[in-house]
């Protein structure tokens, strides 16, 4: 793992997204299972949607969404995959998965190899940890790329079942400079309503184009559709920007009728994101995660915290955040603000005294906010930064002891991206388990398995649901916020790595809060390897 030799952060540009031959690792080789210890190959049985976003071996933005069908006994019997990377001659669309294998240990960690044809070769390898037989956290685990994401059991969904209103959060890159390797970010959040045939009858969206939102907020979606007539399904969104209509196209992978995965099928922009059924109110206490770029320092920014409202129009001073701004972690103990009434499923949040990644300072910033069954979809729209994220209703403040948890972290360090999958048992605040790591290095993407993982957790007695995790062995210094009885999100507060992630309680036969694990994740974007630079101390 690169954790032991982190230095300073590179100057980077990255995209945000609420995912190999596996290398052999050293250290602990016997899995440390949760109290139930009952995971096996039979817990991966059915058709699953997998989504992984990160960067390829040459630091280019890479996103993959698809299905895999597992037979419950270690075989992959089918599936379909879409993959997009700015170095491809064209996006990979609807490519069949013809076979493969997988193994799952008793602690819920697993590896799978998917046989398919991509510009990188004839297979995709992934590493994952299950929180239940219907949900898991996943990383790419081969030399072609590294990234993080989710694994969700798919339900059969018909066209008629997606009639209604949805909110979306879609992020990616707008282009690539083949000389410098720069890949400007582009993100959009919004809402639309579908009729029984999948036509968009109304909708609105907001854009952040490399930090600029002037003339690109509260725009009408003039036409579009979401069709499940094919596998994968297809979608389009048309919006007029600067007097000209712009249409983006997508493939659609439905998890169920409340949750759709979108991946762009245009060469540019390269887009990926989640679509959830729309909600009609903004909760009073919300756990948020956001990620972006500090435009002054030209480094990564990420934050987690609480947005607390009065239920009417005010954001109260009980709101708080923990940030890591280009390797400088600190806490904003209180911020406040206002929010507007919903119109077309959209609200505007004004956050005063909030840190958004502006050279370590706080200020007043605005976010478009769209409530959904997958949380409050957030995008900065004030021309003062590039920040995107999600906020979830907080229903619990306790990390339960005596339970096993699945864990996923995506971070950026001096070498590039690091993605980690772990399983641990919480014994009265001591986390002990196993971690698998995929690290971007100057020598290529290196993978390690079965590393001992130890850290200590302590709850904050003054802020509801906040906790501090202190690293001991192959672990990370984190600040966590509990979302519900099964799920927590966190921001990494190490000086040598900026990271974001989540962990969820493991129960093989129960469905955890999968929606809360579809969070804004930090993903590296440097220039080409030869152009990688380091920020001066």
N, C-alpha and C positions, 0 to 999 in steps of 0.2 A: 504494500500500500504506500502511496505517496505521502500519507499522513506524517511519517517520521521525518521527511525531508522537505517540508513545505518552506518556501522562502517568501518572496514578495509576489504580488499578483501581476500577471501580464496586463497590458492595455488590451481591452477586449471589446468586442461587440457581440451580442448574443440575442437569441430570440426567446420569448417566454411562452410557456404553455401550461396551466393547469394543466418506446417507450422511446461459433467460436469453438471454435474448439476451446473448451474450458481449460485454462492453465491449472496445473496442480499446485496447491499451496502447502505451506509448512505450518507447524503449530498443532493445535487441537484437531484431531481427526474423528473423534466420536461426537456426534451431534448432541447438543444440550437441549433436550426437548422440553416443551411446556408441560404443566402438570398432567394434561390429558395424554400427551405423547402418542396420539393415535392417527397421525397423518400417514398416508400411504399412496401408492399409485392410483388406488381406487377413488381418491378425492379429486382427481382431475378426470372428469367423465362427462362428455358432452361437447357442445360447440361453444368456444370462448372468443370474445373480442379481445385482442391485444393491441396496445398502443404504446409506442416507444419513440421518444424524441430526444435528440442530443446532437452529436457531431460525428462526422466520419473520421477516418484515420488521418486525413489532411486538414482537419479543423473546419470542414464545410458543414453547414446546417444539414441535418439528416432527420427525416421523420418517417415512421412506418406505422401503418394501421392495417389490421387484417383479422381474419378468423382462423382458428385452428380447431380441429375436431380430435379429441382424445378418447381412447376406447376404455379407459379405466384400468388398463393393465400394462401401460408403458408404451403404447403405440400411438402415433399420430396418423390418422387415416384420411385426412383431407383438410381443406381450408382454402382461403384466398388472401392475397396480400397486395397492398398498395405501398409504394415507397417513392419518396421524392428527395432529391439532393440536387443542388445547383450544378454539380459537375456531370450529371446524367445528360445524355442527349435528349431524353424525354422522360416524363414521369413513368414509373412502373404502375400499371393500372390493371387490377383484377387478375393478377398472376396466380395460377393454381398452386397450392401446396399439395404435393403428390404423396407425401409420406413423412416419416421421421420417427423419433423415439423420445422418451422422457423418463426421468426417474425422480421420485420424491422420497425424502427421508422422513423419519418420524417427527422431526421438528417443523415440518412444512416447507423446508427449503427444497428446491428442485432445479433441474436443468433440462432443457429440451433442445433438440436439433430439428429444424423444419426444412424439409427438402423442397426447394423451389428454385426458380431461375431469376437471378437479379444481376445487375451490372457488376456486383461484387463477387459473384460465383454461384454455386449450386445449393447453398444452404444458408440459413440464418440460425444462430445459436443464441439462446437466452438463458438467463439465470433468474429465479423467482423465489418468492416466499408466499405461501398461502396463508390468509387469515381465516378462510373458510373454504368449503368446496365450491363456492360461487365467486370468490374474489381473491385476488392476490396482487402483490407489487412485483414489478418485473424490470430487468435491465437487459440491454443487449450485451452479449458476453463473447464477442469474437474480435478478431483483429481488424474488422472492417469499420467498426464504429463503436461508440459507447453512448448510452442514453438510458433514461428512466421512464417508467410509465405504469400502466395498470393492466390487469387481466380480469375480465368479467364474464361470467356465464351468460350466454345469450338466450333470450326468450324469443319464441316465434312472434313476429310482429307483422300485422297486416296494414295495408294502406289506410283503411278506415280507422284503425286504432291510433293513428297520429293526427287525427283531426283536432284542432285546437291551437292554443297559443304556447310558444316556446321562446326561451331566452338562450343566447349563445355567447360564447367567448372563444374567439379564433385568433391565433397569433402565428407569426412566422417572419419571413424576410421578404423584402420587396425586390431585391436584385442582388447581383454579385459583381464586384469589381475584380476582374481576373488578374489585374496587375498587383493590386494591394491586398486582395482577399477580403476587403470590407463587404459586409452584408447588412445593409440597413434594416432595422426592425420595422414591421408593420403589424398592427393589431387592430381588431374591431370587436366591439360588443354590441348587442342589439336584441331585438325581439321581432317575431313575426307570427302571424296567424295563418293556419292552413285550413282549407276546405276539405271535403271528403275525397277529392281527387288529387290532393297534394299541392294545389295552387296556393301561392301566397296572396291573401286578400288584403292584408295590411301589414305594415312593419316599419321599424325605425332602427337606425344604427349610428354608432359613433366610431371614428377612426383616430388612431394616433400613428402618424407616419414619421418615424424617426424623431419623435418629440414634438411634431407640429400637428395641431388639430384645428387651426384657423380654417373656417369654411367647410370643415369635415365633421361637424357634430350635429346631432339631432336631425339626421337626414332621412328622408322617406325612402323605404325600399319600394321601388316602383313596380317591380315584377319579380317573379321567381317561382320556384317549385321545389318540392321534395318528393321524389318518386321511389317507391320500393318495388317497382315492377321487375327490376333486375337484381342480380347479386354480384357485386354490391349495388346498393341503390345509388341514385344520382340526385344532385341538387344544384340550384343556381340562385344567386342573389344579384339583382341589378339595382344600382343606386346612381343617382346623378350627382357628380362632383364637379364643380366649376363649370356647370352648364353642359357637361358631356356625360352620357350614360356609361357606366362601367359595370361589367358583369364578371363575377367570379364563379367558377364551377367546382364541384366537389363530388367525390364518392362518399356514400353514406353507409355506415355500419351500425345498425340499431342494436343496442344492448337490450333494451325493452322499450315499451311505448313511452316511457318517461325520459329516456336518455339515448341520444344518438351521437355517434362519433363522425365528425367530418374531416376529410383530408382533401386538400386542394388537388385538382387534376390539371391546372394550368402550369406551364413552365415557370412563370412568375406571375404574381407572388407565390411563394411556397407557403401554404397555410395548413394548420391543423388545429382542431379544437373540439369542444364539447357543446352539445345542445341539450337543454333540459326543459321540462314543462315549466311554464311560467307560474310564478306565485303573485299574490295580490297585496303583499304588505312587506315592510321592512321590520325584521325582529328587533327587540330592544337590546339584546346582548349578542354580539357577533364576534367570533374568532376569525381574524383575517390573516391571510398571507399574500404578500405582493413581492414582485421582483421587477427589476429594471436596470437602467444604466445611469451612473453618475456622469452627466455630460461634461462637468468640469474636470473631474479626475479621470474620465474615460475608463472607468472601472465598473464592476458589477455592484449592484445594490439589491439588498433583500431585507424584508421586514416581516414580523409577525406580531400580533397583538390583539387588542379588544377595541371594537367600535361599539359604544354604549349610547343608546338613544333614549329619549323620554317618551317614545311612542307616538309623538305628534310631529315635531319639526326640528328638535334640537338634538345635537350630539353633545353629550355631557362630558364634564371634565374627568369622569371615571374612565375615559378612554386612554389607552396606553399602547406603546409599541416598543419592541426591541429590534434594532437594526444592525446590519453589517454593511457599511458603506466602503467598498473597495478595500476591505481588510481592517477597517476601523469600527469595531462594535461599540454601541452604546445604547442606553435606554432613554426614551422619552417618557417620563413618568406621567404626563398628562397632556392631552390635546382635546380640543372641543370643536364645535362647528354647528352647521345646520344641514338640513336636507329638505328637498322639495317633495310635494305630494306627487304620487305616481301619475304619469300621463303616458298612455300607450305602453305601459309596463316599464317606464323609464323614470328615474329620479336623478337629481344632481346632488352629490354630497360636497359640501365645502368644509374642508378640514383645516383648522387654524392651529398653528404651532406643531405642524406635522412634518416629519422627515420623509422626503421622497427621493433622496439621493442627489443633493445639491451641495457638494463639497462639505458634507458634514453638518450643514445648518438646517434649521427648521423654518417653515414659512406657511403661507396660506395657499392651498391647492384644491383643485376641483376634480371630481371623478364622476363619470357616468356610471349609474348603478342600475342593474336589472335583476330583481329578485326571481329566484327559480328554485325548483326542487333540488338542484345541485348547488345551492348557495347563492349569495349575492354576487353577480358578475360585475367586476370593477375595471374601469379603464381611466387613466388620467387624461384630461382633456383641456389643460390650461396652458399648453405650450411651454411649461416649465420643467418637463421631464418625460421619461418613457417608463411608465409604471403600470403594470397590469396585475390583476389578482382576483381572489375569491374570498368571501366572508361567509361563515357558517353560523347558524343559531347555536349558541352554547346552551347545552342541556345538562351538563355535568362538569364538575371541577376536580375530580379525583382520578388519579392513575392507580388502578387496583393492584394490590400486592397479591402474590401467589398465582400469577397468571403468565402465560406465554404471549409474546407479541411479535408480529412481523414488522420490519423496519426498512425504509428506503430513504436514501439521501442522494441528492445531486449537488455537487460543488464545483467551484472553479479555484484552482491553485496555480502555482507558477508554471506548471507544465500544460495546463489545459483543463479538461473536464475529468472529474472523478465521480463514478456512480457506485453506490454501495447497497447491497442487500444483506440484511441480518435477521436473525431470530434470537430473542433473549427471553429469559425469565426474570420477572421482577420479584425479588425477595426483600421486602421491607425497604425498598429504595436502592438495593444493589442489583444492577442489571448485569446478567451473565449469560453469554451465549456465543454464537458463531457469526462471523461476517465474511462475505465474499465481496471482492473489490474489482472494479474495472477502471484502469487508470490510463489516461492519455499522457504519453511521455515523448521526448524527442526521439526515442528508439522505436516508437510505435505504441499501440494500445496493448497494455500488459494486464493479464487477469490473474487473480489469486483466489484460492478457495480455502475454506475451513480455518480461518484465522480466529484465534481467541478474541473475544469481545467482552470488555468489562468497563462499567462506568457506574457512577453514583448519582441518584436522583434525590432532590430535596424540593418540597413544595414551598412556594412563596406564601407566607401567612397574611399578606396584605392585599394581594391582587388575585381575584378569583380565577383559579385554573392555571395560573402561571407557575412554572417550575424551572429548576436549573439542573442540567445534567453536566457532571464533571467527568472528563475522560480519565480512564486509568490505563487500559490496554487496547490498542487498535480501535480507539473510539474517538469521540468528538465532543467538544464543549458546545452545548446547545442551551437555548432557552425555549421551553415548550409552553404551549397553551392547549388545554384540554377542551375538546369540542363536545364529546358526549361520553357515555359510559365505556365505549370501546375505542375511541379514536383521539389522538393528539397530533398536532402539527408543531413544527419547530423551525427556528432559524439558527444556523451555525454562527457562533460568536468567536471563532478562532481568528487570530490576526493574519494567518497565512492561507486561509481558505474561506470563501463566501459560499454558503450552502443553505439549502432549504429541503424540507422533507416531512414525512409523517410516520407514525407507527400505530398499529391497530391490534387490538386484542384478538387472539386466536381461539376460535371455536369451530372445529371441523364441520359441524352440521348446521351452524347458525349463520345467518347473513349479517355481517357487520355493516357499519355505515360506509358503504363503498363510495357514495357520493363525496364524502368529506376527504377522500384520498385523491380525488381529481383536483389537485390544487395547482396554483401557479408554481411551476418548477423552474429553477435557474438552469440555463443551458449556455455552454461556452460558444463564443464566436470570436476567434482571433482571425488574423490574416493567415496566409499560407505559412507553413512551418518556418520557412526562411525569413518571414517577415515578423515573427513573434518578437515582441519587445517587452521589456520589463519596466514597470513604474519605478521611478527613483524614490528612495526613502526620504 
